[in-house]
Structures are given as structure tokens and as C-alpha cells.
Amino acid sequence: MDYKEEFGMRIKERREELGMTQTELAKKLGYTNRSIISLVEAGKRSLDVDQVRPLAKALEMSIDDLLDGPASLDDQLTETLSRLTPDQKEAALRFLQSMFAGK
């Protein structure tokens, strides 16, 4: 599967999660019909750079998630931990240890 197909699949999956039709998404983006959405989802058409931000907004997702897919759980955890103060990290560690003690 090439990048355009993966990108299209992410769009389709997210659109369906939101219960949105191709026509509804097209209207949110100012298109007159769903053909562009259909082509992009099928991996047969690319979007211009200036079309990515409105698409991410319409799909209620970050540009990073739209372009690269959602971060793995490990990546999310690492990112969250990196933002904690030393005291918060210590508290988080104690909490996790208590949650999984004896398991």
C-alpha cells in the first residue's frame, strides 16, 4: 500500500467514525460534490498543501494524525511523561506501581 492509499484510508476511517458521508465532508470543505473525497480516499488523487488543514479540522483530528496516523500508545505515553515535572513523574510512578502491585 502506498502513502496515498494509506492517507485515503485514514480519511475514510475517520470520516466513518464521525458518521459522516463523503458528500457531507465535501460540503464542509467547500466542494460541490463528493468526487474529490472519493478519489482521495481511494488513493487516486493527492491534496494540495493548503487543503490539509481544513480537512484535518473537518475530521476533528490533528494534522499530524491525518498525515502520519495516530501515535502509538507507547509514543503517547512517552510524550506525556516528557511533559511532567519530576514531582509529577514520581507521583505517576507510585500510582502505576500501586495499580499493578502483585500482578
Residue frames as qw, qx, qy, qz and C-alpha x, y, z in Angstrom:
[[0.000, 0.892, 0.452, 0.000, 0.00, 0.00, 0.00],
 [0.436, 0.350, -0.024, 0.829, 1.48, 3.36, -0.96],
 [0.130, -0.178, -0.411, 0.884, 1.27, 6.60, 1.00],
 [0.349, -0.066, -0.222, -0.908, -1.70, 8.00, -0.94],
 [0.614, -0.263, -0.683, -0.294, -3.69, 4.83, -0.23],
 [0.451, -0.272, -0.661, 0.535, -2.80, 4.92, 3.48],
 [0.025, 0.077, 0.150, -0.985, -3.71, 8.61, 3.63],
 [0.483, -0.149, -0.438, -0.743, -7.03, 7.92, 1.91],
 [0.590, -0.282, -0.756, 0.021, -7.74, 5.04, 4.26],
 [0.259, -0.215, -0.535, 0.775, -7.14, 7.29, 7.32],
 [0.255, -0.004, -0.080, -0.964, -9.56, 9.85, 5.89],
 [0.589, -0.195, -0.605, -0.500, -12.23, 7.24, 5.20],
 [0.523, -0.258, -0.753, 0.305, -11.87, 5.57, 8.61],
 [0.119, -0.193, -0.405, 0.886, -12.10, 8.87, 10.46],
 [0.362, -0.062, -0.273, -0.889, -14.99, 10.11, 8.34],
 [0.618, -0.247, -0.688, -0.288, -16.89, 6.90, 9.07],
 [0.388, -0.220, -0.679, 0.583, -16.06, 7.13, 12.81],
 [0.081, 0.170, 0.206, -0.960, -17.74, 10.53, 12.76],
 [0.376, 0.510, 0.753, -0.176, -20.77, 9.11, 10.91],
 [0.199, 0.695, -0.122, -0.680, -20.14, 11.47, 8.01],
 [0.794, 0.468, 0.375, 0.096, -20.81, 10.76, 4.36],
 [0.553, 0.045, 0.309, 0.773, -18.43, 11.71, 1.57],
 [0.080, 0.716, 0.414, 0.556, -20.96, 14.32, 0.48],
 [0.438, -0.877, -0.194, 0.027, -21.09, 15.85, 3.96],
 [0.648, -0.439, 0.164, 0.600, -17.31, 16.02, 4.15],
 [0.426, 0.344, 0.410, 0.729, -17.13, 17.54, 0.69],
 [0.103, -0.857, -0.348, -0.366, -19.61, 20.25, 1.68],
 [0.571, -0.766, -0.061, 0.290, -17.61, 21.05, 4.85],
 [0.584, -0.276, 0.326, 0.690, -14.59, 21.59, 2.61],
 [0.224, 0.668, -0.048, -0.708, -16.47, 23.72, 0.09],
 [0.089, -0.112, 0.840, 0.523, -16.56, 21.18, -2.74],
 [0.562, 0.108, -0.138, -0.808, -19.65, 20.95, -4.91],
 [0.921, -0.013, -0.239, -0.308, -19.73, 17.14, -4.93],
 [0.784, -0.505, 0.359, -0.033, -18.11, 14.13, -3.31],
 [0.878, 0.449, -0.115, 0.118, -15.92, 13.08, -6.24],
 [0.239, 0.724, -0.519, 0.385, -12.72, 14.62, -4.83],
 [0.567, -0.473, 0.548, -0.393, -13.28, 12.91, -1.49],
 [0.966, 0.119, 0.185, -0.139, -13.91, 9.61, -3.23],
 [0.716, 0.599, -0.274, 0.230, -10.72, 9.91, -5.27],
 [0.030, -0.693, 0.571, -0.438, -8.60, 10.90, -2.27],
 [0.744, -0.319, 0.468, -0.354, -9.99, 8.07, -0.14],
 [0.960, 0.262, 0.100, -0.013, -9.21, 5.62, -2.96],
 [0.603, -0.493, 0.374, 0.504, -5.63, 6.87, -3.13],
 [0.597, 0.466, 0.483, 0.439, -6.11, 8.11, -6.68],
 [0.163, 0.836, 0.106, 0.513, -5.75, 11.82, -6.01],
 [0.502, -0.135, -0.403, 0.754, -3.50, 13.94, -3.81],
 [0.129, -0.927, -0.346, 0.061, -4.42, 17.08, -1.96],
 [0.338, 0.685, -0.174, 0.622, -2.62, 20.39, -2.16],
 [0.392, -0.003, -0.588, 0.708, -0.83, 21.52, 0.99],
 [0.205, -0.127, 0.181, -0.954, -3.41, 24.25, 1.62],
 [0.691, -0.218, -0.412, -0.553, -6.19, 21.62, 1.68],
 [0.555, -0.019, -0.781, 0.285, -4.73, 19.58, 4.55],
 [0.007, 0.018, -0.541, 0.840, -5.53, 21.91, 7.46],
 [0.572, -0.032, -0.011, -0.820, -9.23, 22.31, 6.55],
 [0.747, -0.003, -0.621, -0.235, -9.50, 18.55, 6.05],
 [0.395, 0.010, -0.761, 0.515, -7.96, 17.83, 9.46],
 [0.225, -0.014, 0.364, -0.904, -10.32, 20.35, 11.05],
 [0.682, -0.006, -0.280, -0.675, -13.36, 18.85, 9.30],
 [0.773, -0.023, -0.634, -0.028, -12.31, 15.40, 10.52],
 [0.574, -0.754, 0.125, -0.293, -11.67, 16.72, 14.03],
 [0.926, -0.179, 0.024, 0.333, -8.11, 15.44, 14.11],
 [0.297, -0.770, 0.289, 0.485, -4.61, 16.85, 14.23],
 [0.545, 0.723, -0.351, -0.238, -2.65, 17.42, 11.05],
 [0.064, -0.512, 0.856, -0.037, 0.00, 15.00, 12.35],
 [0.562, 0.078, 0.785, -0.250, -2.57, 12.24, 12.87],
 [0.689, 0.625, 0.139, -0.340, -4.05, 12.92, 9.45],
 [0.438, 0.741, -0.489, -0.139, -0.68, 12.77, 7.69],
 [0.200, 0.464, -0.849, 0.155, 1.10, 10.10, 9.72],
 [0.685, -0.306, -0.648, -0.135, -1.65, 8.24, 11.56],
 [0.562, -0.776, 0.048, -0.284, -2.25, 8.37, 15.28],
 [0.086, 0.622, -0.721, 0.293, 0.77, 7.97, 17.53],
 [0.650, -0.103, -0.752, 0.047, 1.24, 4.58, 19.11],
 [0.642, -0.722, -0.228, -0.121, 0.29, 4.16, 22.73],
 [0.766, -0.260, -0.088, 0.581, 3.98, 3.95, 23.64],
 [0.337, 0.352, 0.120, 0.865, 4.66, 7.24, 21.82],
 [0.327, -0.735, -0.256, -0.537, 1.73, 8.91, 23.55],
 [0.759, -0.601, -0.198, 0.150, 2.91, 7.71, 26.95],
 [0.672, -0.043, -0.008, 0.739, 6.49, 8.84, 26.30],
 [0.122, 0.530, 0.183, 0.819, 5.30, 12.26, 25.15],
 [0.514, -0.749, -0.254, -0.333, 3.04, 12.66, 28.18],
 [0.797, -0.461, -0.148, 0.361, 5.78, 11.64, 30.60],
 [0.558, 0.204, 0.031, 0.804, 8.23, 14.04, 28.99],
 [0.080, -0.653, -0.160, -0.736, 5.97, 16.95, 29.95],
 [0.676, -0.662, -0.321, -0.036, 5.71, 16.05, 33.64],
 [0.105, -0.818, 0.445, -0.349, 7.70, 17.73, 36.35],
 [0.323, 0.282, -0.864, 0.262, 9.96, 15.49, 38.47],
 [0.336, -0.030, 0.663, -0.668, 7.36, 15.51, 41.27],
 [0.757, 0.253, 0.008, -0.603, 4.60, 14.56, 38.84],
 [0.622, 0.360, -0.686, -0.116, 6.73, 11.74, 37.43],
 [0.059, 0.198, -0.868, 0.452, 7.32, 10.40, 40.93],
 [0.540, 0.113, 0.454, -0.699, 3.59, 10.55, 41.71],
 [0.756, 0.342, -0.294, -0.474, 2.76, 8.83, 38.42],
 [0.440, 0.328, -0.831, 0.091, 5.26, 6.07, 39.14],
 [0.189, -0.071, 0.787, -0.583, 3.83, 5.49, 42.63],
 [0.678, 0.226, 0.174, -0.677, 0.33, 5.36, 41.16],
 [0.716, 0.365, -0.515, -0.298, 1.31, 2.85, 38.47],
 [0.234, 0.269, -0.889, 0.288, 3.17, 0.70, 40.98],
 [0.384, 0.028, 0.652, -0.653, 0.12, 0.63, 43.23],
 [0.728, 0.304, -0.078, -0.609, -2.14, -0.25, 40.30],
 [0.799, 0.342, -0.475, -0.136, -0.04, -3.23, 39.26],
 [0.207, -0.521, 0.751, -0.349, 1.37, -4.42, 42.57],
 [0.543, -0.078, 0.798, -0.249, 1.27, -8.19, 42.80],
 [0.774, 0.504, 0.191, -0.332, 0.18, -8.68, 39.17]]
